[in-house]
Amino acid sequence: MQVNNVEMTISAVSPAQYPTENFPEIALSGRSNVGKSSLINTLINRKGLARTSSQPGKTQTLNFYKIENELYFVDVPGYGYAKVSKKDREKWGQMIERYFSDRKPLRGVISLVDGRHEPTELDCQMIDFLHYYDLPILVCATKIDKVPRGKWNKVESQIKKKLDLNANDELILFSSVTKTGKEEVWQWIKKMSGIEDK
């Protein structure tokens, strides 16, 4: 997918602020610092549109990125960062639940996990949550360039088992450094959102 036009449209905290064009939306979710901004920047061929932060947990809003005037990427706040207060975590949970449960243009969720480690309990809870709402899931195992290629099969089976993925869930190994998995992620996005290749 060749991306020429991208704009960060809005940072929303409530449905009243969501975009109204009814373009298909693909949400990206994951633990703080798992590489969400790097994945977005790799997919859209930009270096710094999605801000990568040295302070995990900075994103506290749903950030809507309009792609080619036909699709939105929705960057969901990272979870699992200890310095975020309990009150903020509850607020985050309500905001996310409202978006995942009620948002009609949402076509699927890319759930990021760190390919170097076994998925965390919070990663498992997120997948359970997405299964509960019957949302299409692509698990994206990031930073796979840091794992020897001979261990990639083991990484895949470990993630599938730990997250209890079902037959409809998909898993792709990804690296923003080597661009491994970039085309496969785009193929899934296009399949879920129904947009044409360019």
N, C-alpha and C positions, 0 to 999 in steps of 0.2 A: 504494500500500500504506500503510494507516494503522497506524503502530506505536505501541502503548501500553506494552507490557511489554518491557523490555530489562534484562539483567543481565550484567555481566562475571563469568563463572563461574570461570575458572581461567587462570593463566599456566603453560603446560606446556613442559617441555623433553624429555619422553620419552613414548612411547606409554602407559606405565602411568598417566600423569596425564590422558590424554584423557578427555572425557566419555563416558559409557556408554549414554546414552539412544538412540543410533542415529538421532538427528535428522539430516536432510541438512545438509551443511556446504558453504559457499562460502568459499574462501580468497581473501584479498586480498594481492597481492604487488607490490612495486615498489621502486625506488631510494629511499634515505633522502631525506626531504623532498619527495617527489613529490606528497604530498597525500592519503595513505591515511587518516589520522585524520579529515581534513576530509570525505572521501567517506563514511566510516562515519557520522560525526555528521550529515551531510546526509540520508543514507538513513533514519536512525532518528529524525530530527527532534529531535536533542539538540545542545546546544552543546558539552559537554565530557566526554561519556562516554569516547570514545576520546581519549586525551590527545595533543594536538598539542605537539610538543616543539621548542624553539629549538635543541636539540642533536641533530642528525641521528644516527641509529645507536643511539638510546637503547633501542629495543625489542630485546631479546635472547631473547624467548620467543615461543611461539605463544599469542596471547591469544584465548580463546574467548568470544564474546559471544552469549548466548542471546536469540533474537528471538521474542517471542510464544509461547514454549514449543513451538516447532515447527521451528526452524531455528537454525543457528549461523553467524555470521560468524567466520572465523578470520583474525586479523591476523598476517601472517607478518613476521618481522623484515626491515627494509629492508636493501638491499644497496648496495655501492659507496661506503661511507663510509671515507675514507682513515685515520681515526684508530683504526679497529678493527684489532686485531693479527691477524697471519696465523693464529695459533693459534685465535683467536676466529672468524675467517672459516671455517676448516676445520670447527670445531665447529658453526657455523651451517649450513654446507653439508650436513653429515651429518644434522642434525636435520630440515632441510627435505626432503632427499631421502627420508628415512624416512617423513615425513608424506605427501609427494606420491605415493610409490610404493606404500605399503601401506594407506593409510587408506580403508576401505571406504565410509564415509558421505560422502566428498568427491565432490561433484557437478560442480564446475567451479571455475575460477580467474579472478578479475578481476585482470588484469595492468595496472598503472598506468604510463603514460609521461607525461612533461611535454609537453603539446601545443604549447608555445612553441619547442621545439627538436627536432632530429632525434633519434630513439631512439639511445641509447648502445650500445656494444658489450655491456655487461652486460645491457641490455634485450633485445638479440638473443639472448644466451646463455640468458636465462630462458625466452624463447619456444621456443627449440630444446629446452630441457629439458622444457617442458610438452608439446611435440609428441612427444618421445621416450616419455613416459608416456601419450600419447594422451588427455590431459585436455581437456575443453571449455574454450575460452578466450574471454573477453571482454576485449579491449584497451580500456582507458579512458584517453583522452587528457585529462589534467587541465589546469586553469588556462586553459581555452579563452576565457574572458572577456578575457584579455590579448592575444588574437589578433584582428585585424580580421575581421569576418564574411566579407568577400570572399575571404579566404585560407583558409577552412575546408576547401574542396575540395582545395586543395593540401596542407594538413596531412594530410588523410585518405590521399591517394595516396602521400605521402612515407612515412607510417607503415607502410602496407600493404606497400610495396616494401621498405623497410629491414628490417622484421621478417619478411619472406617469409611473410606470413599465407596460410593456405589457405582453401578455400571454406567450411569449417565454422567458422572463427574469425569472431568479430564485433568490430566497432569502434564505439565511441560517444564522441562529444566531450562533455566534462563540465566544469561549473563549480560549485564550492560557493558562489560569490558570487551568481550569477544563477539557480542550480538547473537550468541547461541540462543535459539528458541524464538527470536524476534518474529520471523515469518510465521511460525506456527501459532504464536499468540494472536497475530493479526488475522490469520485464517479463522480462528475461533471467534474473534470479535465480529468479523464480517458475517460468519454463519449465524451468530446469535442476533445481530442487529439488522440483517437483511440489506446491508449497503453493498453497492457495487465496487469492484476493484478499480483502481485508477492507475 
